[in-house]
Amino acid sequence: MAEECIFCKIAGGQLPAEVVYQDEQVVAFKDIRPVAPVHILIIPRKHIPDLTAITPEDKELLGHIHLVAVQIARELGLAERGFRLVNNCKEEGGQVIYHLHFHLLGGRPLQILG
């Protein structure tokens, strides 16, 4: 755990969050500043600063995060209509908290990116 990392503190139960899923590898909780009707953050319990810091040992964790995202999307009724899974990497990519995390967004039509 990184001492000052807010997401490490949430994963460790030291800060409150509205958790929708958790297991030994990940925690998923509602974003406190949602940009869509459904906005869930999925974080690994392991502190990884950003996507460029992953290693070959993290490949199963990354696969697990994606499986959890689909499971949550199904449970929240998004899987049939569609959803978006986003990772912002570093400053120019829009990352604000330097703990790897994915945004699960849905519940309304989302604008096309690109």
C-alpha positions as CSV (number, residue, x, y, z in Angstrom):
1,M,0.0,0.0,0.0
2,A,1.3,3.5,-0.9
3,E,1.1,5.6,2.3
4,E,-0.8,8.5,0.8
5,C,-2.8,6.8,-1.9
6,I,-6.5,7.4,-1.5
7,F,-7.4,4.2,-3.5
8,C,-5.1,2.1,-1.3
9,K,-6.9,3.4,1.7
10,I,-10.3,2.6,0.2
11,A,-9.1,-0.9,-0.8
12,G,-7.7,-1.4,2.8
13,G,-11.0,-0.2,4.4
14,Q,-9.4,2.9,5.9
15,L,-11.7,5.2,3.9
16,P,-15.4,4.8,3.1
17,A,-16.7,4.0,-0.3
18,E,-20.0,2.7,-1.7
19,V,-18.5,-0.7,-2.7
20,V,-20.4,-2.7,-5.3
21,Y,-17.9,-5.6,-5.6
22,Q,-14.8,-6.8,-3.9
23,D,-12.6,-9.9,-3.8
24,E,-9.0,-10.7,-2.9
25,Q,-7.7,-8.9,-6.0
26,V,-10.0,-5.9,-6.7
27,V,-12.4,-3.5,-5.2
28,A,-15.2,-1.7,-7.3
29,F,-17.1,1.3,-5.9
30,K,-19.3,4.1,-7.1
31,D,-17.4,7.2,-8.2
32,I,-18.1,10.3,-6.0
33,R,-18.2,12.5,-9.1
34,P,-20.1,10.4,-11.7
35,V,-20.1,11.5,-15.3
36,A,-22.8,9.0,-16.3
37,P,-25.8,7.4,-14.5
38,V,-23.6,4.4,-13.8
39,H,-20.0,5.3,-12.9
40,I,-18.0,2.6,-11.1
41,L,-14.3,2.6,-10.4
42,I,-12.5,-0.8,-10.5
43,I,-9.2,-0.8,-8.7
44,P,-6.6,-3.5,-8.0
45,R,-5.8,-3.9,-4.3
46,K,-2.1,-4.0,-5.4
47,H,-0.8,-0.5,-5.8
48,I,0.2,0.1,-9.4
49,P,0.7,3.8,-10.2
50,D,-0.6,3.7,-13.8
51,L,-1.0,1.4,-16.8
52,T,2.7,1.9,-17.9
53,A,3.8,0.4,-14.5
54,I,2.2,-3.1,-15.2
55,T,4.5,-6.1,-15.4
56,P,4.1,-9.5,-16.9
57,E,3.1,-10.7,-13.4
58,D,0.0,-8.4,-13.7
59,K,-1.5,-10.0,-16.8
60,E,-3.9,-12.3,-14.8
61,L,-4.9,-9.3,-12.6
62,L,-5.7,-7.2,-15.7
63,G,-7.8,-10.1,-17.1
64,H,-9.6,-10.4,-13.8
65,I,-10.4,-6.7,-13.8
66,H,-12.0,-7.0,-17.2
67,L,-14.0,-10.1,-16.1
68,V,-15.2,-8.2,-13.0
69,A,-16.2,-5.2,-15.2
70,V,-18.4,-7.4,-17.4
71,Q,-19.9,-9.1,-14.3
72,I,-20.8,-5.7,-12.8
73,A,-22.1,-4.5,-16.1
74,R,-24.4,-7.5,-16.2
75,E,-25.6,-7.0,-12.6
76,L,-26.4,-3.4,-13.3
77,G,-28.3,-4.1,-16.5
78,L,-25.7,-2.5,-18.8
79,A,-24.4,-5.6,-20.7
80,E,-27.2,-5.7,-23.3
81,R,-27.4,-2.0,-23.9
82,G,-23.7,-1.2,-23.8
83,F,-21.1,0.4,-21.6
84,R,-17.6,1.8,-21.7
85,L,-14.5,0.7,-19.7
86,V,-11.9,3.5,-19.6
87,N,-8.4,3.8,-18.2
88,N,-6.8,7.2,-18.1
89,C,-3.0,7.0,-18.1
90,K,-0.8,9.8,-16.7
91,E,-1.3,13.6,-16.9
92,E,-2.1,14.0,-20.6
93,G,-4.3,11.0,-20.5
94,G,-6.4,12.6,-17.8
95,Q,-5.3,10.5,-14.8
96,V,-5.9,12.3,-11.5
97,I,-5.2,9.6,-8.9
98,Y,-2.0,7.6,-9.5
99,H,-3.3,4.1,-8.6
100,L,-4.4,2.0,-11.6
101,H,-8.1,2.2,-12.1
102,F,-10.8,1.7,-14.7
103,H,-14.0,3.6,-15.1
104,L,-17.1,1.5,-15.9
105,L,-19.6,4.0,-17.5
106,G,-23.1,3.4,-18.7
107,G,-26.8,4.0,-18.2
108,R,-27.1,6.5,-21.1
109,P,-25.8,6.8,-24.7
110,L,-22.2,7.8,-24.5
111,Q,-20.5,10.1,-27.1
112,I,-18.3,8.5,-29.7
113,L,-14.6,9.1,-28.9
114,G,-12.1,9.9,-31.6
